[in-house]
Amino acid sequence: MHEVSVVSDMLNIVYENAESHNIKSINKIVLRIGEFTCINEGSIRFAFECLCKDTICENALLEVDRATGDELIIERIEGE
């Protein structure tokens, strides 16, 4: 299940950006996943829920937009 490593890497990017912009709490993360990535959305959501416990992303909404191609992009991070 490579989705766990995908979410772990994504969260590291989110944390780095949150720190550099002095964001204390993440409200929403918008992720775009291409259909050819072979990434299972249910597994992404499960890994996200597990890995966000006790972090600044714990109450964040994960919005997944499906796309054509093989892209995997963090489109937007919202926080305060």
Phi and psi in radians as a Rosetta constraint file:
Dihedral C 1 N 2 CA 2 C 2 CIRCULARHARMONIC -1.301 0.35
Dihedral N 2 CA 2 C 2 N 3 CIRCULARHARMONIC -0.128 0.35
Dihedral C 2 N 3 CA 3 C 3 CIRCULARHARMONIC -1.071 0.35
Dihedral N 3 CA 3 C 3 N 4 CIRCULARHARMONIC -0.560 0.35
Dihedral C 3 N 4 CA 4 C 4 CIRCULARHARMONIC -1.109 0.35
Dihedral N 4 CA 4 C 4 N 5 CIRCULARHARMONIC -0.777 0.35
Dihedral C 4 N 5 CA 5 C 5 CIRCULARHARMONIC -1.204 0.35
Dihedral N 5 CA 5 C 5 N 6 CIRCULARHARMONIC -0.591 0.35
Dihedral C 5 N 6 CA 6 C 6 CIRCULARHARMONIC -1.094 0.35
Dihedral N 6 CA 6 C 6 N 7 CIRCULARHARMONIC -0.825 0.35
Dihedral C 6 N 7 CA 7 C 7 CIRCULARHARMONIC -1.162 0.35
Dihedral N 7 CA 7 C 7 N 8 CIRCULARHARMONIC -0.697 0.35
Dihedral C 7 N 8 CA 8 C 8 CIRCULARHARMONIC -1.048 0.35
Dihedral N 8 CA 8 C 8 N 9 CIRCULARHARMONIC -0.814 0.35
Dihedral C 8 N 9 CA 9 C 9 CIRCULARHARMONIC -1.113 0.35
Dihedral N 9 CA 9 C 9 N 10 CIRCULARHARMONIC -0.728 0.35
Dihedral C 9 N 10 CA 10 C 10 CIRCULARHARMONIC -1.051 0.35
Dihedral N 10 CA 10 C 10 N 11 CIRCULARHARMONIC -0.791 0.35
Dihedral C 10 N 11 CA 11 C 11 CIRCULARHARMONIC -1.156 0.35
Dihedral N 11 CA 11 C 11 N 12 CIRCULARHARMONIC -0.609 0.35
Dihedral C 11 N 12 CA 12 C 12 CIRCULARHARMONIC -1.075 0.35
Dihedral N 12 CA 12 C 12 N 13 CIRCULARHARMONIC -0.706 0.35
Dihedral C 12 N 13 CA 13 C 13 CIRCULARHARMONIC -1.127 0.35
Dihedral N 13 CA 13 C 13 N 14 CIRCULARHARMONIC -0.760 0.35
Dihedral C 13 N 14 CA 14 C 14 CIRCULARHARMONIC -1.068 0.35
Dihedral N 14 CA 14 C 14 N 15 CIRCULARHARMONIC -0.812 0.35
Dihedral C 14 N 15 CA 15 C 15 CIRCULARHARMONIC -1.099 0.35
Dihedral N 15 CA 15 C 15 N 16 CIRCULARHARMONIC -0.726 0.35
Dihedral C 15 N 16 CA 16 C 16 CIRCULARHARMONIC -1.077 0.35
Dihedral N 16 CA 16 C 16 N 17 CIRCULARHARMONIC -0.768 0.35
Dihedral C 16 N 17 CA 17 C 17 CIRCULARHARMONIC -1.194 0.35
Dihedral N 17 CA 17 C 17 N 18 CIRCULARHARMONIC -0.683 0.35
Dihedral C 17 N 18 CA 18 C 18 CIRCULARHARMONIC -1.090 0.35
Dihedral N 18 CA 18 C 18 N 19 CIRCULARHARMONIC -0.749 0.35
Dihedral C 18 N 19 CA 19 C 19 CIRCULARHARMONIC -1.139 0.35
Dihedral N 19 CA 19 C 19 N 20 CIRCULARHARMONIC -0.757 0.35
Dihedral C 19 N 20 CA 20 C 20 CIRCULARHARMONIC -1.221 0.35
Dihedral N 20 CA 20 C 20 N 21 CIRCULARHARMONIC -0.378 0.35
Dihedral C 20 N 21 CA 21 C 21 CIRCULARHARMONIC -1.896 0.35
Dihedral N 21 CA 21 C 21 N 22 CIRCULARHARMONIC 0.212 0.35
Dihedral C 21 N 22 CA 22 C 22 CIRCULARHARMONIC 0.980 0.35
Dihedral N 22 CA 22 C 22 N 23 CIRCULARHARMONIC 0.740 0.35
Dihedral C 22 N 23 CA 23 C 23 CIRCULARHARMONIC -1.645 0.35
Dihedral N 23 CA 23 C 23 N 24 CIRCULARHARMONIC 2.231 0.35
Dihedral C 23 N 24 CA 24 C 24 CIRCULARHARMONIC -1.705 0.35
Dihedral N 24 CA 24 C 24 N 25 CIRCULARHARMONIC -0.349 0.35
Dihedral C 24 N 25 CA 25 C 25 CIRCULARHARMONIC -2.569 0.35
Dihedral N 25 CA 25 C 25 N 26 CIRCULARHARMONIC 2.293 0.35
Dihedral C 25 N 26 CA 26 C 26 CIRCULARHARMONIC -1.669 0.35
Dihedral N 26 CA 26 C 26 N 27 CIRCULARHARMONIC 2.241 0.35
Dihedral C 26 N 27 CA 27 C 27 CIRCULARHARMONIC -1.697 0.35
Dihedral N 27 CA 27 C 27 N 28 CIRCULARHARMONIC -0.594 0.35
Dihedral C 27 N 28 CA 28 C 28 CIRCULARHARMONIC -2.718 0.35
Dihedral N 28 CA 28 C 28 N 29 CIRCULARHARMONIC 2.454 0.35
Dihedral C 28 N 29 CA 29 C 29 CIRCULARHARMONIC -2.218 0.35
Dihedral N 29 CA 29 C 29 N 30 CIRCULARHARMONIC 2.215 0.35
Dihedral C 29 N 30 CA 30 C 30 CIRCULARHARMONIC -1.858 0.35
Dihedral N 30 CA 30 C 30 N 31 CIRCULARHARMONIC 2.105 0.35
Dihedral C 30 N 31 CA 31 C 31 CIRCULARHARMONIC -2.054 0.35
Dihedral N 31 CA 31 C 31 N 32 CIRCULARHARMONIC 2.289 0.35
Dihedral C 31 N 32 CA 32 C 32 CIRCULARHARMONIC -1.867 0.35
Dihedral N 32 CA 32 C 32 N 33 CIRCULARHARMONIC 2.169 0.35
Dihedral C 32 N 33 CA 33 C 33 CIRCULARHARMONIC -2.106 0.35
Dihedral N 33 CA 33 C 33 N 34 CIRCULARHARMONIC 2.154 0.35
Dihedral C 33 N 34 CA 34 C 34 CIRCULARHARMONIC -1.330 0.35
Dihedral N 34 CA 34 C 34 N 35 CIRCULARHARMONIC 2.615 0.35
Dihedral C 34 N 35 CA 35 C 35 CIRCULARHARMONIC -1.149 0.35
Dihedral N 35 CA 35 C 35 N 36 CIRCULARHARMONIC -0.385 0.35
Dihedral C 35 N 36 CA 36 C 36 CIRCULARHARMONIC -1.608 0.35
Dihedral N 36 CA 36 C 36 N 37 CIRCULARHARMONIC 0.132 0.35
Dihedral C 36 N 37 CA 37 C 37 CIRCULARHARMONIC -1.391 0.35
Dihedral N 37 CA 37 C 37 N 38 CIRCULARHARMONIC -0.275 0.35
Dihedral C 37 N 38 CA 38 C 38 CIRCULARHARMONIC 1.065 0.35
Dihedral N 38 CA 38 C 38 N 39 CIRCULARHARMONIC 0.485 0.35
Dihedral C 38 N 39 CA 39 C 39 CIRCULARHARMONIC -1.653 0.35
Dihedral N 39 CA 39 C 39 N 40 CIRCULARHARMONIC 2.239 0.35
Dihedral C 39 N 40 CA 40 C 40 CIRCULARHARMONIC -1.507 0.35
Dihedral N 40 CA 40 C 40 N 41 CIRCULARHARMONIC 2.128 0.35
Dihedral C 40 N 41 CA 41 C 41 CIRCULARHARMONIC -1.078 0.35
Dihedral N 41 CA 41 C 41 N 42 CIRCULARHARMONIC -0.688 0.35
Dihedral C 41 N 42 CA 42 C 42 CIRCULARHARMONIC -1.078 0.35
Dihedral N 42 CA 42 C 42 N 43 CIRCULARHARMONIC -0.701 0.35
Dihedral C 42 N 43 CA 43 C 43 CIRCULARHARMONIC -1.199 0.35
Dihedral N 43 CA 43 C 43 N 44 CIRCULARHARMONIC -0.645 0.35
Dihedral C 43 N 44 CA 44 C 44 CIRCULARHARMONIC -1.080 0.35
Dihedral N 44 CA 44 C 44 N 45 CIRCULARHARMONIC -0.798 0.35
Dihedral C 44 N 45 CA 45 C 45 CIRCULARHARMONIC -1.128 0.35
Dihedral N 45 CA 45 C 45 N 46 CIRCULARHARMONIC -0.704 0.35
Dihedral C 45 N 46 CA 46 C 46 CIRCULARHARMONIC -1.124 0.35
Dihedral N 46 CA 46 C 46 N 47 CIRCULARHARMONIC -0.820 0.35
Dihedral C 46 N 47 CA 47 C 47 CIRCULARHARMONIC -1.098 0.35
Dihedral N 47 CA 47 C 47 N 48 CIRCULARHARMONIC -0.706 0.35
Dihedral C 47 N 48 CA 48 C 48 CIRCULARHARMONIC -1.049 0.35
Dihedral N 48 CA 48 C 48 N 49 CIRCULARHARMONIC -0.830 0.35
Dihedral C 48 N 49 CA 49 C 49 CIRCULARHARMONIC -1.045 0.35
Dihedral N 49 CA 49 C 49 N 50 CIRCULARHARMONIC -0.765 0.35
Dihedral C 49 N 50 CA 50 C 50 CIRCULARHARMONIC -1.201 0.35
Dihedral N 50 CA 50 C 50 N 51 CIRCULARHARMONIC -0.781 0.35
Dihedral C 50 N 51 CA 51 C 51 CIRCULARHARMONIC -1.368 0.35
Dihedral N 51 CA 51 C 51 N 52 CIRCULARHARMONIC -0.264 0.35
Dihedral C 51 N 52 CA 52 C 52 CIRCULARHARMONIC -1.563 0.35
Dihedral N 52 CA 52 C 52 N 53 CIRCULARHARMONIC -0.181 0.35
Dihedral C 52 N 53 CA 53 C 53 CIRCULARHARMONIC -0.980 0.35
Dihedral N 53 CA 53 C 53 N 54 CIRCULARHARMONIC 2.347 0.35
Dihedral C 53 N 54 CA 54 C 54 CIRCULARHARMONIC 1.045 0.35
Dihedral N 54 CA 54 C 54 N 55 CIRCULARHARMONIC 0.553 0.35
Dihedral C 54 N 55 CA 55 C 55 CIRCULARHARMONIC -2.212 0.35
Dihedral N 55 CA 55 C 55 N 56 CIRCULARHARMONIC 3.089 0.35
Dihedral C 55 N 56 CA 56 C 56 CIRCULARHARMONIC -1.206 0.35
Dihedral N 56 CA 56 C 56 N 57 CIRCULARHARMONIC -0.152 0.35
Dihedral C 56 N 57 CA 57 C 57 CIRCULARHARMONIC -1.751 0.35
Dihedral N 57 CA 57 C 57 N 58 CIRCULARHARMONIC 0.076 0.35
Dihedral C 57 N 58 CA 58 C 58 CIRCULARHARMONIC -0.946 0.35
Dihedral N 58 CA 58 C 58 N 59 CIRCULARHARMONIC -0.687 0.35
Dihedral C 58 N 59 CA 59 C 59 CIRCULARHARMONIC -1.785 0.35
Dihedral N 59 CA 59 C 59 N 60 CIRCULARHARMONIC 0.243 0.35
Dihedral C 59 N 60 CA 60 C 60 CIRCULARHARMONIC -1.316 0.35
Dihedral N 60 CA 60 C 60 N 61 CIRCULARHARMONIC 2.543 0.35
Dihedral C 60 N 61 CA 61 C 61 CIRCULARHARMONIC -1.553 0.35
Dihedral N 61 CA 61 C 61 N 62 CIRCULARHARMONIC 2.303 0.35
Dihedral C 61 N 62 CA 62 C 62 CIRCULARHARMONIC -1.794 0.35
Dihedral N 62 CA 62 C 62 N 63 CIRCULARHARMONIC 2.006 0.35
Dihedral C 62 N 63 CA 63 C 63 CIRCULARHARMONIC -1.807 0.35
Dihedral N 63 CA 63 C 63 N 64 CIRCULARHARMONIC 2.186 0.35
Dihedral C 63 N 64 CA 64 C 64 CIRCULARHARMONIC -1.954 0.35
Dihedral N 64 CA 64 C 64 N 65 CIRCULARHARMONIC 2.109 0.35
Dihedral C 64 N 65 CA 65 C 65 CIRCULARHARMONIC -1.840 0.35
Dihedral N 65 CA 65 C 65 N 66 CIRCULARHARMONIC 2.234 0.35
Dihedral C 65 N 66 CA 66 C 66 CIRCULARHARMONIC -1.522 0.35
Dihedral N 66 CA 66 C 66 N 67 CIRCULARHARMONIC 2.536 0.35
Dihedral C 66 N 67 CA 67 C 67 CIRCULARHARMONIC -2.471 0.35
Dihedral N 67 CA 67 C 67 N 68 CIRCULARHARMONIC 2.894 0.35
Dihedral C 67 N 68 CA 68 C 68 CIRCULARHARMONIC -1.451 0.35
Dihedral N 68 CA 68 C 68 N 69 CIRCULARHARMONIC 2.787 0.35
Dihedral C 68 N 69 CA 69 C 69 CIRCULARHARMONIC 1.660 0.35
Dihedral N 69 CA 69 C 69 N 70 CIRCULARHARMONIC -2.833 0.35
Dihedral C 69 N 70 CA 70 C 70 CIRCULARHARMONIC -2.089 0.35
Dihedral N 70 CA 70 C 70 N 71 CIRCULARHARMONIC 0.482 0.35
Dihedral C 70 N 71 CA 71 C 71 CIRCULARHARMONIC -1.403 0.35
Dihedral N 71 CA 71 C 71 N 72 CIRCULARHARMONIC 2.645 0.35
Dihedral C 71 N 72 CA 72 C 72 CIRCULARHARMONIC -2.492 0.35
Dihedral N 72 CA 72 C 72 N 73 CIRCULARHARMONIC 1.795 0.35
Dihedral C 72 N 73 CA 73 C 73 CIRCULARHARMONIC -2.313 0.35
Dihedral N 73 CA 73 C 73 N 74 CIRCULARHARMONIC 2.358 0.35
Dihedral C 73 N 74 CA 74 C 74 CIRCULARHARMONIC -1.448 0.35
Dihedral N 74 CA 74 C 74 N 75 CIRCULARHARMONIC 1.875 0.35
Dihedral C 74 N 75 CA 75 C 75 CIRCULARHARMONIC -1.363 0.35
Dihedral N 75 CA 75 C 75 N 76 CIRCULARHARMONIC -0.678 0.35
Dihedral C 75 N 76 CA 76 C 76 CIRCULARHARMONIC -2.752 0.35
Dihedral N 76 CA 76 C 76 N 77 CIRCULARHARMONIC 2.538 0.35
Dihedral C 76 N 77 CA 77 C 77 CIRCULARHARMONIC -2.189 0.35
Dihedral N 77 CA 77 C 77 N 78 CIRCULARHARMONIC 2.192 0.35
Dihedral C 77 N 78 CA 78 C 78 CIRCULARHARMONIC -2.020 0.35
Dihedral N 78 CA 78 C 78 N 79 CIRCULARHARMONIC 2.360 0.35
Dihedral C 78 N 79 CA 79 C 79 CIRCULARHARMONIC -2.873 0.35
Dihedral N 79 CA 79 C 79 N 80 CIRCULARHARMONIC -3.120 0.35
